[in-house]
Amino acid sequence: KARIKTILRRAGGMAPVEEKKIIRTASLTIQTQTFEMSLENLRAMCEAEGGWIESSRESENSYSGLRTAHLTLRIPQDALDGYIAGTEQLGRITSRSESAEDVTASYQDNQTRLNTQLALMERLQALITESGDLSDLLALESQIAETQYQIDSLQSSLNRTDRQVSYSTVSITLREEKAPELTDTTVSFGERILSAIQTGWEAFTTFLGDMVVFLVAALPFIAIVAAVVIVVKLFKRRKK
């Protein structure tokens, strides 16, 4: 037993890796008048960057009928800036936040502890083949089980941190909005001009459509009236 305690005290680890470990996250709220197109583009851009959708949820306001989507995306860290820049083309970004957490120290601490446990495991396994005393053997097996548990736990923590570092978490809230009123000063002058043009064009095309529908519906009656007018004129000419 005294020999086992000596091994536990002497087990050491290798020097930790000096690579920086930075976890980046971002959060965006986007207002859009083209909800379905913007949502599809957010998903397509994520996949194009080599990321994936971790969660997605949509809802609709029962009063206004406007929709909202909440997305949690995982984007490769080296593609994060480009992805965020691309979202600016999908609507008005009304809120945006980013954070970068340096977890290098805690990562290196866990790496050192893992190396220590791995070295300890190697020595314990070498010692168990030499032990002839039953009580020592049982103590070694118990220590090996505990050491393996520590190794698995530390390795899992390191793997989780590596995933968080390699793939940034991006939380996006996409909100549907109506075209802004011409007097709405919360949007830019250019957006108000574009909205006016869009509104005018929609009104014009709606008017043309209504006219076509009216003419098609009234065509039989117009034909009857025209026929009556022609008959009346012919009748008057004959009387003369």
C-alpha positions in Angstrom: 0.0 0.0 0.0 2.9 2.4 0.8 4.2 1.7 -2.8 0.8 2.6 -4.3 0.8 5.9 -2.4 4.3 6.7 -3.7 3.1 6.1 -7.3 0.1 8.4 -6.7 2.4 11.2 -5.5 5.0 10.8 -8.3 2.6 10.6 -11.2 3.0 13.7 -13.3 1.9 15.2 -16.7 3.3 16.7 -19.8 3.4 20.5 -20.5 0.0 21.8 -21.7 -0.5 23.0 -25.3 0.0 26.7 -25.8 -2.7 27.1 -28.4 -5.3 29.8 -27.7 -8.8 28.6 -27.0 -11.4 31.3 -27.7 -15.2 30.6 -27.6 -17.1 33.1 -29.8 -20.8 33.6 -29.7 -23.2 36.1 -31.5 -26.8 37.1 -31.2 -28.9 38.9 -33.8 -32.4 40.2 -34.2 -33.5 40.8 -37.8 -36.6 42.5 -39.1 -37.7 41.5 -42.6 -40.7 42.0 -45.0 -39.8 38.8 -46.9 -39.9 36.3 -44.0 -39.9 33.0 -45.8 -37.1 34.1 -48.2 -35.0 35.5 -45.4 -35.5 32.3 -43.3 -34.5 30.1 -46.2 -31.4 32.2 -46.9 -30.3 32.0 -43.2 -30.4 28.2 -43.4 -28.8 28.0 -46.8 -25.9 30.3 -45.7 -25.3 28.2 -42.6 -25.0 25.0 -44.6 -22.8 26.7 -47.2 -20.4 27.7 -44.5 -20.1 24.2 -43.2 -22.3 24.7 -40.2 -25.6 23.2 -39.0 -28.9 24.2 -37.3 -28.8 23.2 -33.7 -32.5 24.2 -33.0 -35.3 26.0 -34.9 -38.7 27.3 -33.7 -41.4 29.4 -35.5 -44.5 31.1 -34.2 -47.2 33.4 -35.4 -48.8 36.3 -33.7 -52.5 35.5 -33.4 -53.4 39.3 -33.5 -51.2 40.7 -36.2 -50.5 37.4 -38.2 -46.8 38.3 -38.3 -44.3 35.4 -37.8 -41.2 35.0 -35.8 -38.4 32.4 -36.0 -35.8 31.6 -33.4 -32.7 29.8 -34.7 -29.6 28.5 -32.9 -26.8 27.9 -35.4 -23.3 26.4 -35.2 -20.9 28.2 -37.6 -17.2 27.4 -38.1 -15.4 30.1 -36.2 -13.3 31.2 -39.2 -16.5 31.7 -41.1 -18.4 33.6 -38.4 -17.6 37.2 -39.5 -18.6 36.4 -43.1 -21.8 34.8 -42.0 -22.8 37.8 -39.9 -22.0 40.2 -42.7 -24.2 38.1 -45.0 -27.2 38.5 -42.7 -27.2 42.2 -43.3 -28.6 41.6 -46.7 -31.6 39.8 -45.4 -33.4 42.6 -43.5 -32.9 45.3 -40.8 -30.6 44.2 -38.0 -32.2 45.8 -34.9 -30.0 44.3 -32.3 -26.6 42.6 -32.4 -24.2 41.4 -29.8 -21.0 39.3 -29.9 -18.7 37.9 -27.2 -15.3 36.1 -27.1 -14.4 34.1 -24.0 -10.8 33.1 -23.6 -10.8 29.6 -22.0 -7.2 28.8 -22.6 -6.2 28.7 -18.9 -9.0 26.3 -17.9 -8.4 24.2 -21.0 -4.7 23.9 -20.2 -5.5 23.1 -16.6 -7.8 20.2 -17.7 -5.2 19.0 -20.2 -2.5 18.9 -17.5 -4.8 17.0 -15.2 -5.7 14.6 -18.0 -2.0 14.0 -18.7 -1.4 13.3 -15.0 -4.2 10.8 -14.9 -3.0 9.1 -18.1 0.5 8.8 -16.6 -1.0 7.5 -13.4 -3.0 4.9 -15.2 0.1 3.7 -17.1 2.0 3.2 -13.8 -1.0 1.6 -12.1 -1.4 -0.9 -14.9 2.3 -1.7 -14.8 2.2 -2.2 -11.0 -0.9 -4.4 -11.0 1.1 -7.1 -12.9 3.7 -7.1 -10.2 1.4 -7.1 -7.2 1.0 -10.5 -5.4 -0.8 -9.3 -2.3 -4.6 -9.6 -2.6 -5.3 -6.4 -0.6 -2.8 -4.4 -2.8 -4.5 -5.9 -5.9 -7.9 -4.8 -4.7 -6.7 -1.3 -3.9 -5.0 -1.0 -7.3 -8.2 -2.1 -9.1 -10.2 0.5 -7.2 -7.7 3.2 -8.0 -7.6 2.2 -11.7 -11.4 2.5 -11.8 -11.4 5.9 -10.2 -8.5 7.0 -12.5 -10.4 5.8 -15.6 -13.4 7.8 -14.5 -11.3 11.0 -14.1 -9.8 10.4 -17.6 -13.2 10.0 -19.2 -14.5 13.1 -17.5 -11.6 15.3 -18.4 -11.5 14.1 -22.0 -15.2 14.8 -22.4 -14.7 18.3 -21.0 -11.8 19.0 -23.4 -13.8 17.6 -26.4 -16.8 19.9 -25.5 -14.5 22.9 -25.3 -12.9 22.0 -28.7 -16.4 21.9 -30.3 -17.3 25.3 -28.8 -14.1 26.8 -30.0 -14.3 25.3 -33.5 -18.0 26.1 -34.0 -19.3 29.4 -32.8 -22.9 29.6 -31.5 -25.1 32.1 -33.3 -28.6 32.9 -32.0 -30.9 34.6 -34.5 -34.4 36.0 -34.0 -36.1 36.7 -37.3 -39.2 38.9 -37.1 -41.6 39.5 -39.9 -42.7 43.1 -40.4 -45.1 45.0 -42.6 -44.0 47.6 -45.2 -43.2 50.8 -43.2 -45.6 53.7 -43.4 -44.4 56.6 -45.5 -44.4 58.8 -42.3 -42.5 56.3 -40.2 -39.3 58.0 -39.1 -37.9 54.9 -37.5 -36.6 53.7 -40.9 -34.2 55.5 -43.2 -35.3 57.9 -46.0 -34.1 55.5 -48.6 -36.2 52.6 -47.1 -39.3 54.9 -47.0 -38.8 55.8 -50.7 -38.4 52.2 -51.7 -41.5 51.4 -49.6 -43.4 54.2 -51.4 -42.4 52.8 -54.8 -43.3 49.3 -53.8 -46.7 50.4 -52.4 -47.5 52.4 -55.5 -46.6 49.6 -57.8 -48.6 47.1 -55.8 -51.6 49.5 -55.9 -51.2 50.0 -59.6 -51.0 46.2 -60.4 -53.9 45.6 -58.0 -56.0 48.2 -59.9 -55.1 46.7 -63.3 -56.0 43.2 -62.0 -59.4 44.5 -60.7 -60.1 46.2 -64.0 -59.4 43.0 -65.9 -61.7 41.0 -63.6 -64.4 43.7 -63.9 -64.2 43.7 -67.7 -64.4 39.9 -67.9 -67.3 39.8 -65.5 -69.1 42.6 -67.4 -68.4 41.4 -70.9 -71.7 39.5 -71.4 -73.7 42.5 -70.2 -71.7 44.9 -72.4 -72.4 42.6 -75.4 -76.2 42.6 -74.6 -76.3 46.4 -74.2 -74.3 46.8 -77.5 -76.7 44.5 -79.3 -79.7 46.4 -78.0 -78.2 49.7 -79.1 -77.6 48.4 -82.6 -81.1 47.0 -82.9 -82.6 50.4 -81.7 -80.5 52.3 -84.3 -81.5 49.9 -87.1 -85.2 50.2 -86.1 -85.0 54.0 -86.1 -83.4 54.1 -89.6 -86.1 51.9 -91.0 -88.8 54.2 -89.7 -87.2 57.1 -91.4 
